[in-house]
Amino acid sequence: MATILPRCSGYVCRSCQKLATAQPSRRRFVSQVASPPKQEAASHPRRTIAIPLRRRATQSPEFPPAQNRSTQSPELPVAQHRSTPARASKPVNTRFPPAKAASANTFSDPAQKLKDFEKFVAHVQSTDAAADHDDVLEALMDMYELSNVLVHGTRNIPDEDGASSSTAPSSAATSQGKDLEDALLDDLAEDKSTAARPVSPQTTDSVSVSSQDQTHMTASFRANAAATLSHLSYTLLRDPKVYITEDMLQMYVRLQCQLGKPEYLPEIFHLYATKPIPRPGSGTAAPIKFSSPWRKLPKYAVPIDLAEAALESAILHKNLPLAIAIIDTTVAAPAFRTSRMLRKAGVPGAVVAATPLVAYAAADWVAQWQNTMDVEMAKWTAVAGAAAYIGTLSTIGFVAVTTYNDQMVRVVWRPGTHLSSRWLREEERRFFDRLALAWGFQEKARWGEEHGPEWLRLRDEVGLRDMILDKTDLMEGMQ
């Protein structure tokens, strides 16, 4: 039939279609990625996400507008309880031009970019108005991209799996003339060879620093630039007119951990829950009014992933006071305990609270179907039996959950500690357990032989928090 009825250029057999639908690759159709249909701007505001935001690639002389549109990576909408409309949903603000005008080739001159950040921070400090959320967030994003340039030599923002945000090779632009079948075969071949070849930093989604520019960035310049960038971001978030939101905190923690400056984290964690909220005045020339937040609200709890990243960075720097300060401002904060209570005990508590009402309704219905005793007597007897049964099971379950200790290694709770306190402060105990494993001997047979001022301080800190480090009864060979 193929000799009688010629096939069109875009013909794909059924087996190839089934293969394409069964095993989709990262770039399913190169021809469609190279020239996608024009997308209209979304009407709803963009929401920020926990990972570094993927923004639109700025148009540069190296790439025409069509390619810039074709390589834009979609943004993942994730609900944030403190998120606000981002830059795409409002007109361009010219109040802070240094941090806003970030072109594609700006990162080829990191020194000039640092000067732009210094001007932006100085402008925020000198103005009398409250800082705009979008301006500060985008400045932090630009700082994070510059940190990638200083550390990795590219402004690509890595994903969670460590790969760059754009995995399309440079040969994608030359595949527009291929038909669908050839493009599919190229994708399958690319998936097989991706693990065997290194990912090229030159992608169409972002602009990396050339080798000539990398040679000019000496080790001393990188170190000084990293210190300056860390201090600028720290100064920016410490300003009283900047309200710290969760997406700002996400970008700030990633920035400081990547630059290796975790010493700037504890104070920002503390300000995240205690910093006064700036509010504009009633008139145009009215001064800013500040309102004190309630630090126990769940929304002021530092996310657990950020706390773990900060603690890991402090452990890598072998800074015990810094690690303890991070624990005090994250998992040991009142807001974190309130958040844990609502997240973990909200639904079970509601069920337990509704149990008497459900038991009363069921007992009232069951009492109508018996004739051995009075209806009221039968109803209250059934209510008492149901309450005793459910209450006993709930108590046993609560004791089982709060006394579970298989996850404990070297730090355990002191006998007599309240069960509710054990459950609420479990993350705090787990973090101190990680410190004990990091500062102590790695050989299990030598546990208990550690000494030194830092180890004594860690033991004292654990003891002051109703915990025991290396309890004798639980050590190996002492059971």
Helices and strands as residue ranges (DSSP letters): H 14-22, H 30-34, H 65-70, G 87-89, H 97-100, G 106-108, H 110-126, H 133-152, G 170-174, H 180-194, H 211-216, H 219-238, H 246-259, G 262-264, H 265-274, E 277-279, E 289-291, G 298-300, H 304-316, H 320-329, H 334-367, H 375-402, E 411-413, H 419-424, H 426-439, G 444-446, H 453-464, E 467-469, G 472-474
